[in-house]
């Protein structure tokens, strides 16, 4: 009797964990963390591992992504995935380091096959002669769920004081 009660409780906990882990909100949080991790390039990392980060970016981006950032004027607009991969590859080869550290998730909203994640982060892009990004940012990320999972469709960054 005790064994069946314990087994039943364990099964219920396992099912609850699975429902939470695979919920759209948690999947989007993990995708967002994966994006930030992919964009982070530590100082001193080799050329090969930086190039591999470009390939990791592919699985996170929709065919077209809209970017809106206050610090790099050339990075604003609608871009094909291949353009973003190429741009990121260039940055990964030029930058001394990049850092995108999640400070806090503020909200995750899901509406059908679209989702939005609002967060704050610390961002740093250190190129040889200047830092186009350095500070805290409020970020809004729009995602769309398709046959191949959640893909980023829009990123809006606002620098915080």
C-alpha positions as CSV (number, residue, x, y, z in Angstrom):
1,X,0.0,0.0,0.0
2,X,2.8,2.5,1.0
3,X,4.8,1.5,-2.1
4,X,1.9,2.2,-4.4
5,X,1.2,5.6,-2.8
6,X,4.9,6.6,-3.1
7,X,4.9,5.4,-6.7
8,X,1.7,7.4,-7.4
9,X,3.2,10.5,-5.9
10,X,6.5,10.1,-7.8
11,X,4.6,9.6,-11.0
12,X,2.4,12.6,-10.4
13,X,5.5,14.7,-9.7
14,X,7.2,13.4,-12.9
15,X,4.2,14.3,-15.0
16,X,3.9,17.8,-13.4
17,X,7.6,18.3,-14.1
18,X,7.2,17.2,-17.7
19,X,4.3,19.5,-18.2
20,X,6.2,22.4,-16.8
21,X,9.5,21.6,-18.7
22,X,7.8,21.3,-22.0
23,X,5.4,24.3,-21.6
24,X,5.8,27.0,-24.3
25,X,6.8,29.6,-21.7
26,X,9.7,27.4,-20.4
27,X,10.8,26.4,-23.9
28,X,10.9,30.1,-24.9
29,X,13.0,30.9,-21.8
30,X,15.5,28.2,-22.7
31,X,15.6,29.3,-26.4
32,X,16.2,32.9,-25.2
33,X,19.1,31.7,-22.9
34,X,20.5,29.6,-25.8
35,X,20.4,32.7,-28.0
36,X,22.3,34.8,-25.4
37,X,24.8,32.0,-24.9
38,X,25.4,31.7,-28.6
39,X,25.9,35.5,-28.9
40,X,28.5,35.5,-26.0
41,X,32.1,35.0,-27.2
42,X,34.7,35.0,-24.5
43,X,38.0,36.8,-24.9
44,X,40.6,34.4,-26.1
45,X,38.3,31.9,-27.7
46,X,39.7,30.4,-30.9
47,X,38.6,31.2,-34.4
48,X,37.1,27.7,-34.9
49,X,34.8,27.8,-31.9
50,X,33.7,31.3,-32.8
51,X,32.8,30.1,-36.3
52,X,30.8,27.2,-34.8
53,X,28.8,29.8,-32.9
54,X,27.6,31.1,-36.2
55,X,26.2,27.7,-37.1
56,X,24.4,27.5,-33.7
57,X,22.7,30.7,-34.5
58,X,21.0,29.2,-37.5
59,X,18.6,26.9,-35.4
60,X,17.4,30.0,-33.5
61,X,16.5,32.4,-36.3
62,X,13.4,32.6,-38.5
63,X,14.0,33.0,-42.3
64,X,13.5,36.8,-41.8
65,X,14.3,38.7,-38.5
66,X,13.6,42.3,-37.7
67,X,16.1,44.1,-35.5
68,X,15.8,47.4,-33.7
69,X,18.7,48.5,-31.7
70,X,19.7,52.0,-30.6
71,X,23.5,51.5,-30.6
72,X,24.3,50.2,-34.1
73,X,22.4,52.0,-36.8
74,X,23.4,49.5,-39.5
75,X,21.9,46.7,-37.5
76,X,18.3,48.0,-37.8
77,X,15.9,46.6,-40.3
78,X,14.6,43.3,-41.7
79,X,17.3,40.8,-42.5
80,X,17.4,37.3,-44.0
81,X,18.8,34.6,-41.7
82,X,21.9,34.2,-43.9
83,X,22.6,38.0,-43.6
84,X,22.5,37.8,-39.8
85,X,24.7,34.7,-39.8
86,X,27.2,36.5,-42.0
87,X,27.1,39.6,-39.9
88,X,27.5,37.6,-36.7
89,X,30.4,35.6,-38.2
90,X,32.1,38.9,-39.0
91,X,31.6,40.2,-35.5
92,X,32.8,36.9,-34.0
93,X,36.0,37.2,-35.9
94,X,36.6,40.9,-35.2
95,X,35.4,41.2,-31.6
96,X,37.7,40.9,-28.7
97,X,34.7,39.7,-26.8
98,X,30.9,39.8,-26.7
99,X,28.8,39.3,-23.6
100,X,25.1,39.0,-23.2
101,X,24.1,38.2,-19.6
102,X,20.5,37.7,-18.6
103,X,19.6,39.9,-15.7
104,X,15.9,39.1,-15.4
105,X,13.0,37.7,-17.3
106,X,10.1,40.1,-16.9
107,X,7.4,38.3,-18.9
108,X,6.7,35.5,-21.3
109,X,3.5,35.6,-23.2
110,X,2.2,33.1,-25.6
111,X,-0.6,33.6,-28.2
112,X,-1.1,30.6,-30.3
113,X,2.0,29.9,-32.3
114,X,3.7,33.2,-31.4
115,X,5.4,34.3,-28.2
116,X,7.1,37.3,-26.7
117,X,9.8,37.4,-24.1
118,X,10.6,40.6,-22.2
119,X,13.9,40.7,-20.3
120,X,16.8,42.9,-19.1
121,X,20.4,42.0,-19.8
122,X,23.9,43.3,-19.7
123,X,25.3,43.5,-23.2
124,X,28.9,44.1,-24.3
125,X,30.4,44.1,-27.8
126,X,34.0,45.0,-27.7
127,X,35.6,45.5,-31.1
128,X,39.3,46.5,-31.5
129,X,38.6,50.3,-31.5
130,X,35.2,50.8,-29.9
131,X,32.3,49.3,-28.0
132,X,29.1,49.6,-30.0
133,X,27.2,48.0,-27.1
134,X,28.1,48.3,-23.5
135,X,25.5,48.5,-20.7
136,X,22.1,47.4,-19.6
137,X,19.3,46.8,-22.1
138,X,15.6,46.2,-22.0
139,X,14.9,43.6,-24.7
140,X,11.7,42.3,-26.3
141,X,12.0,39.1,-28.4
142,X,9.3,37.8,-30.6
143,X,9.3,34.1,-31.5
144,X,7.2,32.0,-33.9
145,X,6.6,28.3,-33.5
146,X,6.7,26.2,-36.6
147,X,7.4,22.7,-37.7
148,X,11.1,23.0,-36.6
149,X,10.4,24.7,-33.2
150,X,10.5,28.2,-31.9
151,X,12.4,30.7,-34.1
152,X,13.2,34.4,-33.4
153,X,11.4,36.8,-35.7
154,X,12.1,40.2,-34.0
155,X,14.4,41.6,-31.4
156,X,14.0,45.1,-30.0
157,X,16.7,46.5,-27.7
158,X,16.5,49.7,-25.7
159,X,19.5,51.0,-23.7
160,X,18.7,51.6,-20.1
161,X,20.1,54.5,-18.1
